[in-house]
Amino acid sequence: MQGSLKTGLYALAIGAIAVLAAAPTQAQKLMVGTTADYPPFEWVDGKGKLVGFDMDVMRAISYLEKYEIELKDVSFDTIIPSLQSDKYDIAAGIQINDERRKIIDSSEPYIEVLYGVAVVKDSPENLFTVFQKGKKVGAQRGTTQARWITKRVVEQGIDVKLELYDTNDLGILDLVNKRIDGFVSNTLPLQEFVKRNPIRISGVIYDLRAHFAYLVKKGDPKGLVPKLNSGMAKMKADGSWDDLKAAYFTGDLLRITDCNAKHGDTLNVKRDIKKYAADLKGCLVP
Amino acid sequence: MLLEGAAETVRLTALMLALGAAVGLPFGVLHVYGPRILRVAVLDPIVVFFRGIPSLVLMMIIYFGASEIGLDLSGFIASILAIGVRSGIYQSQIVRGAIQSVGSGQMLAARAIGMSKWRAIRFIVIPQALRLALPPWSNEYAGVLKESSLAYALGVTELMRQGRYIVARTFGNSLLVYTVCAAIYFVLVFLGIRLLRKVEQRFSVPGFDAAPQGRAFFGRDLESSR
């Protein structure tokens, strides 16, 4: 009786050591980190595959510039520290701003995003009334929009309460439940939430803009910035860039799993980028 | 997809608990029987240290600290190390408590029949202590299982992360998806504790439980725990 108890414990201990010893050895390819819960830039489809505008661009550039990549999902808070400590070589799907430029390098900004204020569909609130005295406004924690609200509204002495959320969907949930009066977010994901929740975008804050870029470690020790820029230039030249933009930013993203099934899979990016982008656009955009 | 996440959660939990047991058992024994200087100078500070730091912070320190010294740990390994060692320290206290609640007469009797101190610990005290440790250990199981969701912060695709994938893909089923995740966690904890209960019964010695001092039937206990 006691013997089997002991054997069990030994087995557990040996198992633990074996697994720890079998830690993956470092592969000779570039690691790309992203936070895969941010459609249309990056998310995970029904088959567990990383999809989205950034993911396809990363795959395409790696093919065009002849290097191997591995895409990995990382929590948002650890992306920039992970770049600095060489855990990842490229971070995709992140905004570049002056504050971040001090600690990292980046490719050319590739998209400018605008920020909208979502309100409950049948409420009389609008872009101006949500920033008035006594209102509660939500935003995702640690983002450009959260900082903008703090600086341009709260710190200006306007009595607006800023509620922070880890993710957009939690903020939208609170908005639908009327616990906040408005929710500020990037208009691209916001459009998708509008389709599926009783909310509307009451307006766009033109004072607030942000640029997305691909980030690398400060000093770019692996010389990736020129490769990223030339890869993007090649995609813009052959039209695949615009097709991908149309596919992801205007298409019906719920169809992504079906569309990927129909056109082989995302690996096709590497075979014929132009055809892949055109097919995806044809499939996602009604 | 949630089930894949649940499988990853179970893998994480099993390895964390195993590492915890591998750390906790020797630590617990040393804590009771080791030299006093070791306890005061080494073990107590370690226990205080790990009790005082949140697991998430520990995970970050191990994950990024390892790469500072040139060691590339994956998020999976780093979270197992952090929560496993944290759990090991807690488990050492469970083991310590269990050893201390085995009647001191057991040790005296074992020494009286000529066993060395370590043989007595090994064959008399520990077998009884482990039985006593099982009920509080099932608490530790439930704790570690739920804590494993922190591994998401290091990019491990466990149950909560899979849940987030679904929420992100479908744009706002948050409540439903998280409720299902909660249900899966509940079932895992429930089943695990039932299993541990069975183990407890399977190894229980008739008439033996937390021992009061000077109990009768020394001889019988000695027999059955061999």
Interface residues (C-beta under 8 A of the other chain):
Chain A: M1 Q2 L5 L9 L12 A13 G15 A16 I17 V19 L20 A23 P24 Q26 G33 A36 D37 Y38 P39 W43 V44 D45 G46 G48 K72 D73 V74 S75 D77 T78 P81 S85 D86 K87 T167 D169 L170 I172 L173 P189 E192 F193 K195 R196 N197 L253 L254 I256
Chain B: M1 E4 L15 L17 A18 L19 A21 A22 L25 M60 Y63 F64 S67 E68 D72 L73 S74 G75 I77 I80 L81 G84 P127 L130 Y152 A153 L154 G155 T157 R161 R164 Y165 V167 A168 R169 T170 F171 G172 S174 L175 F203 S225 R226
